[in-house]
């Protein structure tokens, strides 16, 4: 076992367990055996002093079965209705499963808009912290009944990653219906080999993952890799493991070498910077030269007007923007101190020249370091 993996599970005191649709469903509806087994394992972890937050798929799948449909509907209103039907049954089964061990659960439904708004983000965090302090298990799902394209996470892998960052979690355990990340799809290729540890998520790793969603879920292996990419950059590890494996959660915490472990970067991104990097949708793009890129990435500096070479999009003061290298490689996201129109006027200028150009200078920095989150490399 790698030292990173062993230390992570030994030290973990707060975890997110994400449970995929294919783990929780079978032909006639919810897989009650899986719900009960995973609930029992989570209670064991809680008894050992570990706080557990659950991100659970299965509402759509449960609803499809209840309504008697052959597959998920294509139209959004029908999907939302099916999800509403399924969510009630899903949370009811969790309630019964956890009650066997004298544990209560709380249902929380979120959209990406909830986490993009700073006040609602903090409210969600406070609510979850309160539930954990009461030793109540939060069970989170995307709010499918109200989501539209602009506010949807798109899959529960992304939602689980967002919750992991929101709650300063030590590790995300992503339970699916295969053993981990393979070099090929193990369902169709007999020569597929499982990858036990991923230290860097390169293009080839994403290529291995492909984009093969299950019949009942929205996220395939690629969505899990994208979630791992966010987390590891923020300094949080993740493991993909088979939720159908008996006592998988207990085995992982006992040192079992199951699944694929994604090694996190050593420096953990601060909570506010996680919010900026992974919850906000950029309103525009700023292109910077190599000198500015090195100053930001290597020396921890702010983004100054002198290093900006181009601006794309229209945005106002305080908007989240993406900043990219000269070859348009994404380096990070930040909150701007100037509008797009003003940045076009001052780009390339030194800070002491800004007032002469604009007639005012509220800040030396276009993006202050405190409002800047690095998500890429040169």
MOLIN-V104458 format. One record per run of one state. SS is the DSSP state (alpha for helix, beta for strand, coil for the rest). FROM is the first residue (numbers start at 1). LEN is the number of residues. If there is no record, write none. Layout:
BEGIN
[[SS;FROM;LEN] [SS;FROM;LEN]]
END
This chain:
BEGIN
[[coil;1;2] [alpha;3;9] [coil;12;2] [beta;14;6] [coil;20;1] [alpha;21;4] [beta;25;2] [coil;27;2] [beta;29;2] [coil;31;1] [alpha;32;16] [coil;48;3] [beta;51;6] [coil;57;2] [alpha;59;9] [coil;68;8] [alpha;76;24] [coil;100;5] [beta;105;6] [coil;111;1] [alpha;112;5] [coil;117;1] [alpha;118;16] [coil;134;3] [beta;137;6] [coil;143;13] [alpha;156;11] [coil;167;4] [beta;171;6] [coil;177;5] [beta;182;1] [coil;183;11] [beta;194;1] [coil;195;2] [beta;197;2] [coil;199;4] [alpha;203;7] [coil;210;11] [alpha;221;13] [coil;234;3] [beta;237;6] [coil;243;5] [alpha;248;6] [coil;254;6] [beta;260;3] [coil;263;8] [alpha;271;9] [coil;280;5] [beta;285;4] [coil;289;1] [alpha;290;10] [coil;300;3] [beta;303;2] [alpha;305;3] [beta;308;5] [coil;313;7] [beta;320;5] [coil;325;5] [beta;330;6] [coil;336;4] [alpha;340;7] [coil;347;4] [alpha;351;8] [coil;359;6] [beta;365;3] [coil;368;1] [alpha;369;3] [beta;372;3] [coil;375;4]]
END
